[in-house]
Amino acid sequence: MRGILTIVLVVVATIALAWWAAGLTGTVGATIAGYTIQTTTPVALLALVVIVLVLHVMLRLFFGMLSFPSRMAAWRARSRRLAGDRASTRTLVAIAAGDAPTARTEAARARRLLGDTAQTLLHAAEAARLSGNDEEATILFRLLSEREDSSFLGLRGLFRQAMARQDWPEAAALAHRAEALAPGNNWLRSERSELAVRTGNWQQALALAGPQSPKSAFAVAAAQAEPDVERAIRLAGRALKDSPDFIPAALVYATKLRESGRESRAQAMLRDSWKRQPHPEIAALYLAETIDAKQRQKEGGKLAAANPGHPESLFLIARLALAAGDVAEARRLAEAARNAGMNQQRLYKLFGDIDGTDKKGDVTTPMTRGDALRLAMSAEADAGWRCDACGSPQPAWMAVCPACHTPGRIAWSNQPGQTLLTSS
Ligand SMILES: [Zn+2]
């Protein structure tokens, strides 16, 4: 509406001006190079307007021709940029779809059209990685890392490659360089934590642990690896404070107390742990320094007294009584363990050993070796350390499963997926 109004006003003004010019009287004359031109004022004005318009058109054409090559170059550059942007988008779509051949073709096209920018180099590197061409990806990530605007991206790509081929020293050096570029970066923190776990650098794994990380497991592993006994005790104490029922924490804490010469404190700590959660490895550590069978029976009794009536306590002192030659007591205690709910294969093995040890052939024996073997067939499997992420059994507790590399998932259980104790 506003445009129409403007056009109407311009037309009206032009007509008014022409009408005014047509009404002008007099003549205009000019002599140029001996030629004299004389005409009326309206015609002279019209001629002036025509001359100005013709000059204007001619000048525009002249300058248009002068700038033609540069305008053509700008148009071509714009077309290349648009085509390059489209190729970049197609590269991203192909990478997301896992289509390596298309990703490589489109990434090469984008690079040809747009040149080596941070974006085209990154897309080409990711496309090379997707197609399994690690050498080409490495070259491209290196090019990225040498550019000021994309150094972090290049280092990130090189770091991921080093982690994938388990080149830990190279990964650590790259992480160090990336950390200098972007201190406190969340992605880098998580990757450095993973690197620390994979290289067994437990103190660093603990320092970089996030809210979901198994901190107690890292603290126990750090305490196990720490040569300075006082520092190891502090690390174990930290794990135990976070997870009081975590058996590996109790074991390493007591071991380090013993190493530092605080034997009575180590034993008190193990008795306390037995009270909380009886576990065969607590008993093994408690009795590790006692050789004599009678003495072991006596010491084992002290430990069991911390949690009397528990099947694990009854089983422990039954086993120690048998080793000390007290067969009748061993049988009584094994029966008590069974009555308290223990139904594992190791209990029936103990019954078999008791029967085998009893040379007198006591007719009142409640369970013969044959009975024990038969019952063992249908009994629960003995518990052991097992990864509850992949189900693989392990000979000892470890901070990271050696089979699936998951941290903090080795737990005490008697079958896959069934955890008897918390892992951290
Ligand atoms: Zn596992």
Residues whose N, C-alpha, C, O or C-beta is under 5 A from the ligand:
A	BS01	ZN	C387 A389 C390 G391 C401 A403 C404 H405
